[in-house]
Amino acid sequence: MRTPTSSLLKSLLQNPSPPSSCSVETPSRAHQLHAHLLKSSSPSVITSIYSSLGLIDEALLSFSSLPSPPPQSYKTLIRSSTSHGLHAQSVSLFIRFRASGFVPNHNFFPSVLKSCAALRARKLGESLHGSVVVLGLDSDLYTGNALMNMYSKLGGSGDAHKLSDEFDDSIVRMRKVFDEMPVRDVVSWNTMIAGVAESGLYEEALSMVREMGFVGLKLNAFTLSTVLPIFAESVDVCKGMEIHGYAMRNGFDSDVFMGSSLVDMYANCTRADYSLRVFDLLPNPDAIAWNSLIAGCVQNGMFDEGLSVFRRMLLNELKPMPVTFSSIMPACAHLTTLRLGKQLHGYIIRGGFEDNVFVASSLVDMYAKCGNICVARSIFDDMHVPDTVTWTAMIMGYALHGPADEALSLFERMALENGKPNYVAFIAVLTACSHAGLVDEARAYFDRMRKDYGITPHLEHYAVVADVLGRAGKLSEAYEFISKMHIKPTASVWCTLLGACRIHKNLELAEEVAEKIFELDPKHMGSHVLMSNIYSAAGNWKEAAKTRVAMKRKGLEKQPASSWIEVKNKVHAFVAHDKSHPCFDQICQAWEVLEEQMKREGYVANTEDVLHDIDEEHKRELLCGHSERLAITFGIISTPPGTTIRVTKNLRVCVDCHTATKFISKIVGREIVVRDTNRFHHFRDGKCSCGDYW
């Protein structure tokens, strides 16, 4: 009586292909068969069995025991190596196969070409292409598809200055393979369309999609997910919706790849609300879909929603990836939630992602924007090779926190160690000059940007230089600088000069600048507020009132001053003169004690920024209700002595609050960090990091 093992053995000896219908489904079953096969006349069959089960180590061991492995063993092991990501091993086995004198057939090349693409081995890939042609296998459908896939992946490999040429060459070769294929399937068309789209040839890609339909092939989810990024890039939500409609009519909208592409497309088209709706309809969203949604929410300023999606992702037991953290971290930076940022940092360390350059860059940016520049620098210094984004984040961090010399020093190091600074890096270093009043240095960097690096100034560069000149009191020079821009100034650029006019009390120039702003943007909110304040500061209450009436007529409403502070895992918000906080009475009592101590130290209220036509005593009372004072006082009474107090304000810190906070920091012996719309202020021992220049 024949045993099941011996029956299976006879079947395998007659057909040594990787088993599909036979019952070799477990490693123990394979090991049992291995013992029988070692006694048989064809021990090479075990390589196929181990390969089909994914037992690569066992397959290699059995393969290496063969004195003269047959082509079948090579084929199955090459396939298995490629499918398991062992691309170098796959290529090495193929080279050994050819060295043994064997001639490959159409079953070999698809796997080897895929490994070649993964290894970005361009020359070897071209050599393999030559072998395909010589052996007459270029008419094989699967080999042709593999060749196109390889060229699409190899586009842009090599030295940086050759990237464009090599990518174009890859597309040309890919197109030639496609045109010469006697038979093409959906995979052929999808591969070609994806390669053309990734090269930026969007019109050609869309033309091929239409042509694909003309030849009778039905578009599938992969085709549509390839086309959607084109409309995401061109911010064409209408065309994207057409694709979405086609996907729904054909039942592709539940496909996870299609869903991820739709989430990306709507987010790039500033319709993150649609991204959320698409995502919620996916039956089983994968990690890519979750990460796409998180990134889409954060990029569109929906920071709380992004954090909510991240929490949902964790509750669904999906493990965050590096891209997850680099996507969610800007939400913490914007909301200045240092506590949550630290928690995410902990996740990153536990996940072993701290060495990822994108994650590290997001951490540097988060800590800098949440007020902890020292930790940001520590992370930066621990990075082996910071990229341009990291350098720029660190430079901007110093620019916002005060030490301009550190920002300028890092910029020079970046230029030496990291190559060419980009236009964002110049915005960062110019901002550092602006916050420190470094006029000559700002002029020099602006000139270097054009002469040494060939970067055409953007509006942001002009705005920062105008701000440098304006803050320094060089109002006429700033006016001339803006007037001679090579591009038309926007209302925002002129508004930087208007802000300087307010600081230096130049009413005449302010009126001229405001006129230009209102011609460009009649509803520019910030300029109306600035003009009202400028008139009030000059005692021109009639014009100030007219400006406020104009604002009301245009439907403009001034943003109320507010500040917030995070205490014991909760964010507390304060609006100027608002008495609704449950601890308001305790805050008032604590402020009275502080104010008495401040007066003994020499504090005298500065009422210049109280722009109301009221008496001095009433002005001093109004100063006491400013939102940052309420937040700081609450922080003092709610945290242990010595704790750093971190407050964020939605408007610029006024002169008197700035002075008062210097006194408070000395009296309570604490560091107080205040982030306003312009920069960070680090108050310590009665001094501020801004040097009273902001």
Disulfide bonds with the S-S distance in Angstrom:
none
